[in-house]
Amino acid sequence: MPRLHNFSAGPALLPLSVIEQLIDALPEFDGTGQGLMELSHRSQSFDNVIVRAEEHLRTLLGIPKSYTVLFLQGGASLQFFMCPLNLLCPGDGADYLMTGTWSSKALVEAKRCGDARPVWEIQGPLDRVPQDNEYTIRDNSVFVHYTSNNTIYGTQYSAAPNTNGLALVSDMSSDICSRPIDVAQHDVIYAGAQKNLGPSGVTLVILSPRALERSALSDRTRDGGLPSMLNYGLMASKRSLFNTPNTFGIYALERMLSWLKDQGGVGAIEQKNTAKANTLYTELDRSAFWTPYAQPNSRSIMNVTWTTPSPDLDALFVKEASDAGLVALRGHRSVGGLRASIYNACSLDSINALVSFMQNFESNHG
């Protein structure tokens, strides 16, 4: 069966070349006589994999040498709690920029760890991200948290928020490695792998030296210390190998990063992603039949959200698109409408096929 045009928000589309490499590694890997998923995480063959994955990532994102890279489990949802648990001590505050469902979930978990509060919340539709002059950072805050890209609403920061020098913590699950970022502005960057880094099951965490210092302080000052599995310092000292990691997922991530380097790196992939998004937004802006959700200056290049004139037409669009080989275009269950997730592995051919279908759909139902 031919592969469909897949616009899933995650787990997301993978490049066919990467999938083929994963298939090849399953029965026998690296001359070991064992399949990839049968290797010990303590073996030299797997150690080579995790070292290469970190090297690729450091090159692609320009990660400072002093920063630590971890490959953990639990997704961004665990980092909602693990991050403030490590960074906050008694009396410390954390400020959150509230741009959607995921930042709201992050705040709920952070409140379990310390004085975490929103410093910006939009009134009305969640159709934009804040401007730098719309919030004030509190004096007792240790970090400012933001969600760089909002998959449900299709909004995205075009640049990191200005915090007057206070370090940032960012959930970059849905746009990591889609464009260049300044890692040095951040104390913590975390991202689930299942959008741009491979299949689900691996969580990338990037830590500044200060974040590890805060983790050690939190471990000393919290009653009973930090739980082992939630201790950044311990995970760093064990190179992500304190317990058995997702070995298959880390290999898939390494292959995805190698593929990304072959595409020319994050600068080149940003140009491709921008071209894809512009092609789709141009069609959405062409006709009043379509209503884009996000305001123009906050539009995401990863998740494009919109509606037709009615929920019934939205549902018909999803059905007819699926029949035509374009799948996973239904909007998130919390907001409805339509959504095309166009992560790194999504091709311009898929975007052109979607635009052509949209034009035909409007002609037939407009």
C-alpha positions as CSV (number, residue, x, y, z in Angstrom):
1,M,0.0,0.0,0.0
2,P,1.4,3.4,-0.8
3,R,2.2,5.7,2.1
4,L,-0.4,8.4,2.7
5,H,0.1,12.1,3.2
6,N,0.3,12.1,7.0
7,F,-0.4,15.3,9.0
8,S,-0.5,13.7,12.4
9,A,0.3,15.9,15.4
10,G,2.2,13.0,17.0
11,P,3.4,10.4,17.0
12,A,4.3,12.0,13.7
13,L,5.6,11.2,10.3
14,L,9.1,9.8,9.9
15,P,11.3,9.9,6.8
16,L,11.0,6.7,4.9
17,S,14.8,6.4,4.7
18,V,15.0,6.5,8.5
19,I,12.3,3.8,8.8
20,E,14.2,1.6,6.4
21,Q,17.4,2.0,8.6
22,L,15.4,1.0,11.7
23,I,14.0,-2.1,9.9
24,D,17.6,-3.1,8.9
25,A,18.8,-2.8,12.5
26,L,16.1,-5.0,14.1
27,P,17.4,-8.5,13.2
28,E,21.1,-7.7,13.4
29,F,22.9,-4.5,14.5
30,D,26.4,-3.2,14.0
31,G,28.0,-6.6,13.5
32,T,27.0,-7.9,16.9
33,G,24.9,-10.8,15.8
34,Q,22.0,-9.3,17.9
35,G,19.1,-7.2,17.0
36,L,19.0,-3.5,18.0
37,M,16.3,-4.1,20.6
38,E,18.2,-7.1,22.1
39,L,21.4,-5.1,22.9
40,S,22.4,-4.3,26.4
41,H,22.3,-0.6,27.2
42,R,25.7,-1.2,28.8
43,S,27.2,-2.6,25.6
44,Q,29.8,-0.7,23.6
45,S,27.6,-0.8,20.5
46,F,24.8,1.0,22.3
47,D,27.2,3.4,24.0
48,N,28.4,4.4,20.5
49,V,24.8,5.1,19.6
50,I,24.1,7.4,22.5
51,V,27.4,9.2,22.0
52,R,26.6,9.8,18.3
53,A,23.1,11.1,19.2
54,E,24.5,13.6,21.6
55,E,27.2,14.7,19.1
56,H,24.7,15.2,16.4
57,L,22.5,17.2,18.7
58,R,25.3,19.4,19.9
59,T,26.3,20.2,16.3
60,L,22.8,20.9,15.1
61,L,21.7,23.2,17.9
62,G,25.1,24.7,18.8
63,I,24.8,23.4,22.4
64,P,27.5,24.9,24.6
65,K,30.1,22.5,25.9
66,S,29.3,23.2,29.5
67,Y,25.7,22.1,28.9
68,T,24.5,18.6,29.6
69,V,22.3,16.5,27.3
70,L,20.0,13.8,28.7
71,F,17.8,11.2,27.0
72,L,15.1,10.4,29.5
73,Q,11.6,8.9,29.5
74,G,8.1,10.1,30.6
75,G,7.6,12.7,27.9
76,A,7.2,16.4,28.4
77,S,4.4,15.6,30.9
78,L,7.0,14.3,33.4
79,Q,9.2,17.3,32.8
80,F,6.3,19.5,33.8
81,F,7.0,18.3,37.4
82,M,10.6,17.1,37.2
83,C,12.0,20.5,36.0
84,P,10.5,22.7,38.8
85,L,11.2,20.0,41.3
86,N,14.9,20.3,40.5
87,L,15.1,24.1,40.0
88,L,13.0,25.4,42.9
89,C,13.9,25.6,46.5
90,P,11.8,26.9,49.4
91,G,10.9,30.6,48.8
92,D,11.7,30.5,45.1
93,G,9.2,31.5,42.5
94,A,8.7,30.5,38.8
95,D,6.8,32.6,36.2
96,Y,4.8,30.9,33.5
97,L,3.6,32.4,30.2
98,M,0.2,30.8,29.5
99,T,-0.4,30.2,25.9
100,G,-2.4,27.0,25.8
101,T,-3.1,23.6,27.1
102,W,0.5,22.4,27.6
103,S,1.6,25.5,29.6
104,S,-1.5,25.1,31.7
105,K,-0.6,21.5,32.5
106,A,3.0,22.5,33.2
107,L,1.8,25.1,35.7
108,V,-0.4,22.6,37.6
109,E,2.6,20.4,38.2
110,A,5.0,23.3,39.0
111,K,2.7,24.5,41.8
112,R,3.4,21.2,43.5
113,C,7.0,22.2,43.8
114,G,7.0,25.9,44.7
115,D,5.6,29.3,44.1
116,A,4.7,29.0,40.5
117,R,2.3,31.5,39.0
118,P,1.2,32.8,35.6
119,V,2.5,36.2,34.6
120,W,0.6,36.4,31.3
121,E,-2.7,34.9,30.4
122,I,-4.7,35.8,27.3
123,Q,-8.4,36.8,27.7
124,G,-10.4,35.1,24.9
125,P,-9.2,32.8,22.2
126,L,-5.8,31.3,22.6
127,D,-4.8,32.6,19.2
128,R,-1.5,34.4,19.9
129,V,1.6,34.5,22.1
130,P,2.6,37.5,24.3
131,Q,4.6,40.5,23.3
132,D,7.6,41.2,25.5
133,N,6.0,44.3,27.1
134,E,2.9,42.5,28.2
135,Y,4.2,40.8,31.3
136,T,6.4,41.5,34.4
137,I,8.8,39.1,35.9
138,R,8.6,38.7,39.7
139,D,11.6,39.5,41.9
140,N,11.7,36.0,43.5
141,S,11.5,34.1,40.2
142,V,14.2,31.6,39.4
143,F,13.1,31.0,35.8
144,V,10.4,31.9,33.2
145,H,8.7,29.0,31.5
146,Y,7.2,29.1,28.0
147,T,5.9,26.6,25.5
148,S,7.7,27.5,22.3
149,N,5.0,26.0,19.9
150,N,1.4,25.3,20.7
151,T,0.2,22.3,18.8
152,I,-3.5,22.6,19.6
153,Y,-3.9,26.2,18.6
154,G,-1.2,26.6,16.0
155,T,0.7,29.4,17.7
156,Q,4.4,29.8,18.1
157,Y,7.0,32.2,19.4
158,S,9.1,33.7,16.6
159,A,11.9,34.3,19.2
160,A,12.5,33.4,22.8
161,P,10.7,35.7,25.3
162,N,12.6,38.6,26.7
163,T,13.1,38.1,30.5
164,N,15.7,40.9,31.2
165,G,18.4,38.2,31.7
166,L,16.5,35.7,33.8
167,A,17.0,32.2,32.5
168,L,14.3,30.5,30.5
169,V,12.8,27.0,30.7
170,S,11.1,25.9,27.5
171,D,9.0,23.0,26.4
172,M,10.1,22.6,22.8
173,S,8.4,19.3,22.2
174,S,6.8,20.3,18.9
175,D,9.4,22.5,17.3
176,I,12.8,21.3,18.5
177,C,15.3,21.1,15.7
178,S,12.9,22.8,13.3
179,R,14.9,26.1,13.4
180,P,18.0,27.5,15.1
181,I,17.7,28.4,18.8
182,D,20.0,30.1,21.3
183,V,20.4,27.3,23.8
184,A,22.5,29.5,26.1
185,Q,19.5,31.7,26.9
186,H,17.9,28.7,28.6
187,D,18.5,26.8,31.9
188,V,16.4,23.9,30.7
189,I,15.0,22.8,27.3
190,Y,12.9,19.7,27.2
191,A,11.1,17.9,24.3
192,G,9.3,14.7,23.7
193,A,10.8,13.0,20.6
194,Q,7.5,12.1,18.8
195,K,7.3,15.3,16.6
196,N,10.7,15.9,15.1
197,L,13.1,13.6,16.8
198,G,11.7,10.1,16.2
199,P,9.1,7.8,17.6
200,S,7.5,8.3,21.0
201,G,9.2,7.2,24.2
202,V,12.3,9.4,24.5
203,T,12.5,12.8,26.1
204,L,15.4,15.1,25.3
205,V,16.5,17.4,28.2
206,I,19.2,20.0,27.8
207,L,20.6,21.5,31.1
208,S,22.8,24.5,31.8
209,P,25.4,24.3,34.5
210,R,23.2,26.5,36.7
211,A,20.3,24.0,36.3
212,L,22.6,21.2,37.7
213,E,23.6,23.5,40.5
214,R,20.0,24.2,41.3
215,S,19.3,20.4,41.2
216,A,22.0,19.7,43.7
217,L,20.7,22.5,46.0
218,S,17.1,21.2,45.7
219,D,18.4,17.7,46.6
220,R,20.1,19.0,49.7
221,T,17.2,21.2,50.9
222,R,14.2,19.1,50.2
223,D,13.1,16.8,52.9
224,G,14.4,13.4,52.0
225,G,16.1,14.7,48.9
226,L,15.1,14.3,45.3
227,P,13.7,10.9,44.2
228,S,16.4,9.1,42.2
229,M,14.5,8.9,39.0
230,L,13.6,12.6,39.2
231,N,17.1,13.9,40.0
232,Y,18.8,15.8,37.1
233,G,22.2,15.5,38.8
234,L,22.0,11.8,39.2
235,M,20.8,11.3,35.6
236,A,23.6,13.5,34.4
237,S,26.2,11.6,36.4
238,K,25.0,8.3,34.9
239,R,24.9,9.7,31.3
240,S,21.1,8.9,31.0
241,L,22.0,5.3,31.9
242,F,20.9,5.1,35.6
243,N,18.2,2.7,34.5
244,T,17.5,1.0,31.2
245,P,16.7,3.7,28.7
246,N,14.6,3.4,25.6
247,T,17.4,2.0,23.5
248,F,15.4,1.7,20.3
249,G,14.0,5.2,20.6
250,I,17.5,6.7,21.2
251,Y,18.8,4.9,18.1
252,A,15.8,6.2,16.1
253,L,16.5,9.7,17.4
254,E,20.2,9.4,16.4
255,R,19.1,8.3,12.9
256,M,16.7,11.3,12.7
257,L,19.4,13.7,13.7
258,S,21.7,12.2,11.1
259,W,19.0,12.7,8.5
260,L,18.5,16.3,9.6
261,K,22.3,16.9,9.2
262,D,22.0,15.5,5.6
263,Q,19.2,18.0,4.9
264,G,21.7,20.8,5.7
265,G,21.0,21.3,9.4
266,V,18.4,23.3,11.3
267,G,19.0,26.5,9.2
268,A,18.2,24.6,6.0
269,I,15.2,22.8,7.5
270,E,13.8,26.1,8.8
271,Q,13.8,27.4,5.2
272,K,11.9,24.3,4.1
273,N,9.5,24.5,7.0
274,T,8.8,28.2,6.4
275,A,8.2,27.5,2.7
276,K,5.7,24.7,3.6
277,A,3.9,26.8,6.1
278,N,3.7,29.9,3.8
279,T,2.2,27.7,1.0
280,L,-0.5,26.6,3.3
281,Y,-1.2,30.0,4.9
282,T,-1.4,31.6,1.4
283,E,-4.2,29.3,0.6
284,L,-6.0,29.9,3.9
285,D,-5.7,33.7,3.4
286,R,-6.8,33.5,-0.2
287,S,-10.5,32.8,0.5
288,A,-13.0,33.7,3.1
289,F,-14.1,30.0,3.0
290,W,-11.2,29.3,5.4
291,T,-10.7,30.9,8.8
292,P,-7.2,30.5,10.2
293,Y,-7.2,30.3,14.0
294,A,-3.9,31.9,14.9
295,Q,-3.2,35.6,14.5
296,P,-0.7,36.3,11.7
297,N,2.2,37.4,13.9
298,S,1.9,34.3,16.1
299,R,1.4,31.6,13.4
300,S,3.2,28.3,13.8
301,I,5.3,26.8,11.0
302,M,4.7,23.4,12.6
303,N,0.9,23.2,13.2
304,V,-1.5,25.0,11.0
305,T,-5.1,25.3,12.4
306,W,-8.2,26.6,10.7
307,T,-11.9,26.0,10.2
308,T,-14.5,25.9,7.3
309,P,-17.8,27.8,7.6
310,S,-19.3,25.1,9.8
311,P,-18.5,22.1,12.0
312,D,-20.4,19.8,9.6
313,L,-18.1,21.0,6.8
314,D,-15.1,20.5,9.0
315,A,-16.1,16.8,9.5
316,L,-16.8,16.4,5.8
317,F,-13.4,17.8,5.0
318,V,-11.7,15.3,7.3
319,K,-13.6,12.4,5.7
320,E,-13.1,13.4,2.1
321,A,-9.4,14.2,2.7
322,S,-8.9,10.8,4.2
323,D,-10.6,9.2,1.3
324,A,-8.1,11.1,-0.9
325,G,-5.1,9.9,1.0
326,L,-4.6,12.9,3.3
327,V,-4.9,11.7,6.9
328,A,-4.9,13.1,10.5
329,L,-6.4,16.5,9.6
330,R,-9.0,16.7,12.4
331,G,-8.3,19.4,14.9
332,H,-7.6,18.6,18.5
333,R,-10.6,17.3,20.4
334,S,-10.6,20.3,22.7
335,V,-11.1,22.9,20.0
336,G,-12.3,21.0,16.9
337,G,-11.8,22.4,13.4
338,L,-8.9,21.3,11.3
339,R,-5.1,21.0,11.8
340,A,-2.2,20.1,9.6
341,S,1.0,19.2,11.5
342,I,3.9,19.8,9.1
343,Y,6.9,18.8,11.1
344,N,10.4,18.3,9.6
345,A,9.7,15.0,7.8
346,C,6.6,16.4,6.1
347,S,7.4,17.1,2.4
348,L,6.4,20.1,0.3
349,D,4.7,17.5,-2.0
350,S,2.3,16.7,0.9
351,I,1.6,20.4,1.3
352,N,0.9,20.8,-2.4
353,A,-1.4,17.8,-2.3
354,L,-3.3,19.3,0.6
355,V,-3.7,22.7,-1.0
356,S,-5.0,21.1,-4.2
357,F,-7.5,19.2,-2.2
358,M,-8.6,22.3,-0.3
359,Q,-9.2,24.2,-3.6
360,N,-11.3,21.3,-4.9
361,F,-13.2,21.1,-1.6
362,E,-14.0,24.8,-1.7
363,S,-15.2,24.5,-5.3
364,N,-17.5,21.6,-4.4
365,H,-18.8,22.9,-1.1
366,G,-18.3,26.7,-1.0
